Amino acid sequence: MSVQPVPSAAASPPRRVAAFFDLDKTLIAKSSTLAFSRPFFDEGLLNRRAVLKSSYAQFLFLLSGADADQIDRMRRHITAMCAGWDVEQIRSIVDETLDDIVTPLVFAEAAELIAYHTASGHDVVVVSASGEEVVAPIAAALGADHSVATRMKVSEGKYTGEVDFYCFGTGKVEAIHRLAEQHGYDLSRSHAYSDSSTDLPMLECVGNPTAVNPDRKLRKAAAERGWPVLTFVDAVAIRRGRRRQGSASVVAGAAAGLGAVTAGAVALRLLRRKR
């Protein structure tokens, strides 16, 4: 009796690589949530006292960075403040004012790095503790493939003042693992970028962590672990548009009009320099 050969198991396709980016002070120069204080005030959603308080919080955020307790207090303040706001109104305000409020704050170096990852075939993911109504359009403007952000509870089209999912600390790690399962990311080959020590769990869950504009605690941790450190300083205006047409990358103007290929080359030099 002849023995039939056993077919060899098909080789599993290689897993994909992702680049996970924090948003505030990593991709843009200030708090994305607090940046909208003025248009919310203009629409009657905030009073003058709230705007002044937000401005002061922004000043402290830029001056010294925010630790976990400060961020949690800010979260509680913002979620309580927006209870009763109409969700569609917020989305409309963000969409109408995004180009004026946020896109001029994008770091040129971040746009270049996004272009590099895109040219390398990596998925770009924005992971932020800010609300999804703010984060999603910013991520789209930057050319990200996906975004994950804090979700507020909604009832009858209005915010309840409670949080459904808090995308912060270990919450970011949970979100990243969910995305890895959904899209087949190999986290051991993936990248993560953040400015804050509160994102240490996110940085530790990938094989290629990088500190960007790090606060003091993160700078110390990066030095102890031999992680690269990048400094982003140049903010530029970007253009919103579709991410890709064919194989072309339309990444946010990629720093003062640089094409995607040029931006990718610049980013590659950045990556080599930081090692």
Secondary structure, 3 states (H helix, E strand, C coil): CCCCCCCCCCCCCCCECEEEECCECCCECCCCCHHHHHHHHHCCCCCHHHHHHHHHHHHHHHHHCCCHHHHHHHHHHHHHHCCCCEHHHHHHHHHHHHHHHCHHHEEHHHHHHHHHHHHCCCEEEEEEEEEHHHHHHHHHHHCCCEEEEEEEEEECCEEEEEEEECCCCHHHHHHHHHHHHHHCECCCCCEEEECCHHHHHHHHCCCEEEEECCCHHHHHHHHHHCCCEECCCCEECCCCCCCEECCEECCCCHHHHCCHHHHHHHHHHHHHHHC
